[in-house]
């Protein structure tokens, strides 16, 4: 969950842009195995093959500079290799333009909270909606109900894929650490976060772990990069180093600290760090 509120998201009439284990079966008899191989050769890929995670997705490396713009008119001219923008509020043409400028583009989505201003808001059953998460018009989701949430999130990730995004930043993925109105456990959160990661990978999208520092040791294999807010202010940046050690980028922002207070340590740790204002507009101060 984001630790700060963006003042750009309080407009009453319009919203500004703004976070499986395969079971091993018994060995088939040789005749049956031969028939299965023949059927596969004649019929092409099986359904399970078609749904397996694509390995040709983007793998962002540590140290990549980035721009995170979730409010205001998008400025595509910042000279960085990575942009993180709102998935709903930008069309495919915006993603193509950023690609033409040599950028990789991350699709920001809220996957752990309901937002009343999204076009699919009415598709969420009321039973999924918990307490407010501190943002106007947003409520925590009951991530235990993967039966209901999986098809909803699959459609959102289809949107990111169809618009041409390279990756997704799923936000509000630490409900179990907050007062959601549901008795969520760490196990519930792990199951849901892994579900979102799998859905992204099946669509060829890289996926980032947003905050949720406590579960990094268990979720590191499932996520391709991390997105973090204010780890320097809360003296937590060292907890993100498993991503860097695994060759995975950590995209990091601070809001309150000046760059001289966090950049030396961030650079030492291999983080992709910058200072932003709360509204996450164009302005940035990179390390």
Phi, psi and omega per residue, in radians:
X1 nan 2.451 3.087
X2 -1.186 2.453 -3.075
X3 -1.564 -0.104 -3.083
X4 -2.230 2.714 3.103
X5 -1.774 2.294 3.090
X6 -1.521 2.123 3.130
X7 -1.151 -0.287 -3.129
X8 -1.293 -0.144 -3.034
X9 -1.853 0.466 -3.086
X10 -2.036 0.184 -3.135
X11 -1.160 2.311 -3.009
X12 -1.283 -0.361 -3.057
X13 -2.039 -0.394 3.108
X14 -2.472 2.644 -3.068
X15 -1.932 2.353 3.061
X16 -1.387 2.652 3.066
X17 -1.029 2.519 2.998
X18 -1.833 nan nan
X19 nan nan nan
X20 nan 2.211 3.140
X21 -1.562 2.268 3.116
X22 -1.405 2.238 3.135
X23 -1.371 2.342 -3.120
X24 -1.536 2.092 -3.133
X25 -1.567 3.127 3.107
X26 -1.306 2.707 3.124
X27 -1.199 2.324 3.131
X28 -1.331 2.589 3.020
X29 -1.005 2.706 -3.017
X30 -1.057 -0.690 -3.133
X31 -1.139 -0.819 3.127
X32 -1.076 -0.710 3.128
X33 -1.064 -0.731 3.123
X34 -1.092 -0.712 3.122
X35 -1.135 -0.681 3.129
X36 -1.128 -0.728 3.119
X37 -1.115 -0.699 3.129
X38 -1.126 -0.734 3.139
X39 -1.112 -0.684 3.124
X40 -1.128 -0.733 -3.135
X41 -1.127 -0.625 -3.108
X42 -1.416 -0.602 -2.993
X43 -1.711 -0.080 -3.134
X44 1.502 -2.830 -3.059
X45 -1.159 2.519 3.087
X46 -1.365 2.959 3.100
X47 -1.047 -0.695 -3.122
X48 -1.156 -0.626 3.076
X49 -1.113 -0.732 -3.092
X50 -1.134 -0.470 -3.080
X51 -1.709 -0.030 -3.121
X52 -1.244 2.625 -3.115
X53 -1.021 2.361 3.098
X54 -1.379 2.275 -3.086
X55 -1.614 -0.023 -3.133
X56 -1.593 0.257 -3.130
X57 -1.244 2.947 3.114
X58 -1.201 2.424 3.080
X59 -2.174 1.551 -3.080
X60 -1.145 2.269 -3.095
X61 -1.582 2.740 3.116
X62 -1.025 2.539 3.046
X63 1.629 -0.068 3.126
X64 -1.162 2.292 3.039
X65 -1.277 2.652 -3.101
X66 -2.592 2.846 3.006
X67 -2.190 2.295 3.132
X68 -2.054 1.802 -3.124
X69 -2.181 1.949 -3.112
X70 -2.082 0.146 3.069
X71 -2.576 2.739 3.130
X72 1.352 3.047 3.108
X73 -1.183 2.240 -3.073
X74 -1.132 2.301 3.018
X75 -1.803 1.885 -3.075
X76 -1.500 0.094 -2.974
X77 -1.694 -0.013 3.107
X78 -1.114 2.255 -3.007
X79 -1.468 1.320 3.097
X80 -2.391 2.726 -3.111
X81 -1.458 -0.153 -3.060
X82 -2.352 2.310 3.016
X83 -2.085 2.465 3.044
X84 -2.122 1.989 -3.045
X85 -2.354 2.874 -3.107
X86 -1.174 2.275 -3.093
X87 -1.236 -0.641 -3.126
X88 -1.317 -0.658 -2.922
X89 -1.513 -0.026 -3.129
X90 -2.182 2.321 -3.137
X91 -1.402 3.035 3.118
X92 -1.048 -0.542 -3.125
X93 -1.119 -0.588 3.089
X94 -1.159 -0.747 3.123
X95 -1.118 -0.736 3.106
X96 -1.068 -0.730 3.138
X97 -1.090 -0.743 3.112
X98 -1.144 -0.673 3.059
X99 -1.077 -0.742 3.129
X100 -1.084 -0.445 3.104
X101 -1.557 0.106 3.082
X102 1.504 0.328 -3.109
X103 -1.727 2.600 2.800
X104 -1.569 2.589 -2.990
X105 -2.259 2.204 3.135
X106 -1.740 2.396 -3.114
X107 -1.684 1.909 3.086
X108 -1.344 2.220 3.058
X109 -2.412 2.606 2.922
X110 -1.673 2.021 -3.114
X111 -1.892 -0.173 -3.134
X112 -1.959 -0.013 3.125
X113 -2.436 2.548 3.072
X114 -1.489 2.453 3.132
X115 -2.168 2.149 -3.027
X116 -1.238 -0.207 -3.075
X117 -1.710 0.008 3.135
X118 -1.432 2.618 -3.091
X119 -1.132 -0.355 3.139
X120 -1.772 0.275 -3.045
X121 -1.021 -0.652 -3.088
X122 -1.260 -0.216 -3.140
X123 -1.369 -0.200 -3.105
X124 -1.540 2.074 3.086
X125 -1.030 2.504 -3.106
X126 -1.062 -0.456 -3.135
X127 -1.141 -0.307 3.135
X128 -1.443 -0.264 -2.950
X129 -1.618 2.176 -3.135
X130 -1.828 -2.528 -3.129
X131 -1.306 2.832 3.050
X132 -1.110 2.595 -3.111
X133 -1.798 0.246 3.123
X134 1.714 -0.085 3.092
X135 -1.957 2.407 -3.127
X136 -1.030 2.263 3.088
X137 1.394 0.203 -3.101
X138 -2.151 2.514 3.109
X139 -2.429 2.525 3.109
X140 -1.080 2.627 3.071
X141 -1.773 2.616 3.063
X142 -1.431 1.602 -3.026
X143 -1.264 -0.073 3.012
X144 -1.198 -0.450 -3.043
X145 -1.550 1.129 -3.139
X146 -1.158 -0.398 3.097
X147 -1.087 -0.600 3.121
X148 -1.575 -0.614 -3.038
X149 -1.396 -0.542 -3.083
X150 -1.003 -0.867 3.130
X151 -1.146 -0.554 3.116
X152 -1.187 -0.779 -3.140
X153 -1.267 -0.549 3.079
X154 -1.063 -0.701 3.123
X155 -1.158 -0.674 3.116
X156 -1.142 -0.717 3.130
X157 -1.261 -0.525 2.986
X158 -1.020 -0.719 3.114
X159 -1.053 -0.816 3.128
X160 -1.041 -0.804 3.129
X161 -1.081 -0.811 -3.062
X162 -1.168 -0.478 3.079
X163 -1.414 -0.145 3.065
X164 1.659 0.198 3.113
X165 -1.080 2.694 3.107
X166 -1.627 -0.394 -3.005
X167 -2.752 2.992 3.109
X168 -2.329 2.459 2.997
X169 -1.901 1.694 3.126
X170 -1.441 2.139 -3.043
X171 -1.726 2.893 3.095
X172 1.054 0.794 -3.083
X173 -1.757 0.419 3.124
X174 -2.338 0.686 -3.115
X175 -1.017 -0.557 -3.093
X176 -1.102 -0.301 3.109
X177 -1.645 0.079 -3.053
X178 -2.217 2.968 3.129
X179 -1.516 1.521 -3.018
X180 -1.586 -0.302 -2.984
X181 1.639 -0.072 3.106
X182 -2.132 2.609 3.121
X183 -1.430 1.097 -3.075
X184 -1.305 2.467 3.101
X185 -1.959 2.928 3.066
X186 -1.033 -0.650 3.121
X187 -1.126 -0.693 3.075
X188 -1.036 -0.773 -3.101
X189 -1.169 -0.736 3.108
X190 -1.034 -0.788 -3.131
X191 -1.074 -0.770 -3.108
X192 -1.231 -0.760 -3.135
X193 -1.075 -0.691 3.093
X194 -1.162 -0.607 3.070
X195 -1.067 -0.835 3.139
X196 -1.078 -0.732 3.114
X197 -1.080 -0.752 3.135
X198 -1.106 -0.770 3.135
X199 -1.058 -0.696 3.102
X200 -1.133 -0.807 -3.103
X201 -1.124 -0.638 3.109
X202 -1.085 -0.398 3.137
X203 -1.744 0.182 3.116
X204 1.341 0.275 -3.110
X205 -1.729 2.351 2.905
X206 -1.203 2.726 -3.084
X207 -2.423 2.427 -3.116
X208 -1.894 2.512 3.040
X209 -1.526 2.068 -3.096
X210 -1.605 2.052 -3.123
X211 0.899 -2.172 3.092
X212 0.831 0.900 -3.041
X213 -1.102 -0.599 -3.059
X214 -1.080 -0.474 -3.052
X215 -1.767 0.152 3.122
X216 -0.967 -0.814 -3.100
X217 -0.983 -0.610 -3.120
X218 -1.532 -0.468 -3.048
X219 -1.722 -0.142 -3.116
X220 -0.915 -0.755 -3.138
X221 -1.156 -0.370 -3.036
X222 -1.569 -0.284 -3.018
X223 -2.110 2.579 -3.021
X224 -1.643 -0.299 3.100
X225 -2.846 3.074 3.101
X226 -2.215 2.649 2.991
X227 -2.171 2.236 -3.064
X228 -2.382 2.506 3.031
X229 -2.016 2.226 2.914
X230 1.158 0.515 3.110
X231 -1.140 -0.512 3.115
X232 -1.238 -0.765 3.140
X233 -1.039 -0.615 -3.105
X234 -1.766 0.199 3.075
X235 0.972 0.877 -3.079
X236 -2.160 -0.005 -2.979
X237 -1.067 -0.555 3.123
X238 -1.063 -0.405 -3.126
X239 -1.298 -0.211 3.127
X240 -1.599 -0.094 -3.049
X241 -1.123 -0.402 3.047
X242 -1.013 -0.576 3.080
X243 -1.122 -0.824 -3.124
X244 -1.098 -0.748 3.132
X245 -1.083 -0.496 3.113
X246 -1.531 0.105 -3.133
X247 1.338 0.457 -3.097
X248 -2.030 2.368 -3.077
X249 -1.159 2.598 2.953
X250 -2.110 1.891 3.125
X251 -1.580 2.061 -2.895
X252 -2.290 2.446 3.056
X253 -2.295 2.617 2.936
X254 -2.141 2.654 -3.129
X255 -2.009 -0.724 -3.017
X256 -1.646 -0.574 -3.076
X257 -1.439 2.472 3.012
X258 -1.314 2.756 -3.025
X259 -1.085 -0.540 -3.141
X260 -1.170 -0.326 -3.118
X261 -1.550 -0.371 -3.108
X262 -2.190 -0.367 -3.046
X263 -1.137 -0.770 -3.121
X264 -0.963 -0.796 3.136
X265 -1.206 -0.706 -3.140
X266 -1.075 -0.760 3.118
X267 -1.116 -0.723 3.116
X268 -1.039 -0.659 -3.122
X269 -1.430 -0.182 -3.141
X270 1.495 0.348 3.135
X271 -1.423 2.687 3.030
X272 -1.682 1.612 -2.886
X273 -2.017 2.611 3.056
X274 -2.773 2.866 3.025
X275 -1.768 2.384 3.090
X276 -2.270 2.795 2.954
X277 -1.481 2.803 -3.026
X278 -0.998 -0.590 -3.069
X279 -1.302 -0.147 3.132
X280 0.943 0.890 3.034
X281 -1.566 -2.621 -3.079
X282 -1.225 -0.675 -2.992
X283 -1.009 2.415 3.094
X284 -2.715 2.624 2.982
X285 -2.204 1.739 -3.112
X286 -1.357 2.776 3.043
X287 -1.342 nan nan
